[in-house]
Amino acid sequence: MSRQAASAIRKAPLATPTDLSANASTDVAAALTALLADVFTLYLKTKNFHWHMSGPHFRDYHLLLDDQGDEIFNATDAIAERARKIGGTTLRSIGHIARLQRILDNDADYVTPEDMLSELRDDNKQLVTILRQVHELTSDVGDYATTSLIENWIDEAEHRVWFLFEATRRGE
């Protein structure tokens, strides 16, 4: 194949078939892409805290964050592929993630274990809010498959919030 032919193929628009309207497909794919940026941000932050955990509860917290990081990462492919299935595109780079993320990074040299868990609890709560907003959109446009996936991700995020809340609760 010539270089010119290859270039023409790369520039051809994606025409993935879907029964969603063009506007619905565009809106849902954009919402999923922004969601994916947040999920990747939360994944990396969870792994950051996992790698930098210290203190008397090191083993328990280290393992908790490892499990939670795996769960978060497992959602990434389904989110990206769902955007593609409905005719959209998705993330292309770390820079793209940085432009879209709503969950904040934490680049501090040292964070206490309690602050790590509290921050991740709040970030997961923020993710639940974002997921509910995307759920509302997908419900409104009749994208039942995406709506169903989001319901599972909400449950997983609420489960993480619960564990992080319990791990940071002070004894009474």
N, C-alpha and C positions, 0 to 999 in steps of 0.2 A: 504494500500500500504506500502510495506517495505521501510525502510530508503534508502536502496541501489537502489531500483526501482525509488524512488523519486529523488535521486541524479542523476541517469542516465537521467531522463526526463529533469531536469534542465540543464544538460550539452549538451543535444541534440541541434544541430544547428537549427536556425530558417530557415524555408524554405517557406517563404511567396511567393506565386506565383506572378510573374510579367513578362511582355513581354520585359522589358528592359534587355539589356545585363548585365551580372554579373558585368563587370567593370562600366557600367553606374549606376547601382543600388548602388554599393559601393561608387562611387564618389559623386553621388547626396545625398545619405544618410549622408555621411561625411560632405558635404557642409551644409546640413540642420541642422545637429547636432551643427556645429560651429555657424551657424546663430542663432540657439536656445539659445546657450550660450550668444551671444550678446544681444538677445532680453530679456532674463531674467536679464542680467546686466543692460540694459537700463530701464527695468521695476522697478527694485529695486532702481536704482539711482533716477528715477522720483518720486517714493514713498518717498524716503529719503528726497528729496527736498520739496515735498508736506508736509511732516510731520514737517520739520524744517523751513518752510517759515515764514517770519516776515515782518513787515513794513507797510507803508500806503496802499499798494495794496494787502495786505494779502488775503482778501476774493477772489478777482478776480484770483490771481495767484494760490492760494490754490485749487480753483475749477478747473482751467485750468489744473493743474498738476494731479488732481484726474481723470479728464476725459481722459487725455492722458495716464495715467497709466493703466486705464481700457482698453483702446484701444490696448495698447501694450500687456497687459496680454492676451487679447482675441486671439492674434495670436499664443500664445505658444502651445496650444493643437493641432491646425491645423498643425503647423510645425512638431511637434513630431510625430503625427499620419501619416503625409505624408511620413516621413522617414521609418516608420514601414510598410506602405502600399506597398512600393516598395522593401521590403525585408531587410531593414537595421535595425539597432538599433539606440538608441539615448541616451540622457543624463541619467546618473544614480545617480548623486550626486552633491552637491554644489562644491566639489573638482573638479569634471569633468568640471563644468562651469568655474571655476577659471583657469583650464589648457587651455581652448579653447578661452576664451573671448578676443576680440580685443578692445572692448570699455572699457575704463578705469573706475575704481571705483573712488569715491570721499569720503574719510573718514574724511575730515576736520571738526573740531569742529564748525566752523562758515563759512558760505558762504553767501555773499550778495545776495539779491533777483535777482539783475541784472546779477550777475555772474552765479547763478543757471540757469536762463533762457538761457543765452548765451551758457553755457556749454551743456545744453540739446539740444539746437539748433544745435550745432556742432556735438554732438553725433548722433542726428537723421540724419544729413547730412552724417555722416560716415556710418550709417546704410543703407541709400539709396545707397551708393557706394557698400557696401557689397551685398545688394539685387540685384543690377544690375549685379554683378559678378556671383552670383548664377543663375540669370535669363539666362545669357549667357550660362552657363554650361547646364542648363536644356533644353534650346532651342537646343543646339548642339546635345544632345543625344535623342531628340524627346520626352522628358517628358513634354507633353503639359499641363497636369493637374497641375503639380508643377509650370510650367511657368505662367499659368493663376493665380494661387494663389499669386505668387510673384508680379505680376503686381498690384494687389489690395494692397498688403503691401507697395509697392513703393508709391502708391498714398496716402495711409494713412500717411506714414512717411514724404512725401513732405508737406502734410497738416499740420502736427505738426511743421515742420521747418518754414513754413509760419507764423503760429500763434506765435511761439516763436520769430521769427524775428520781427514781427510787435509789439510784447509786449516789445521788447528791443530797438526799434527805438527811437532815440531822436527827440523831436519836432523841426521843422525847423524854 
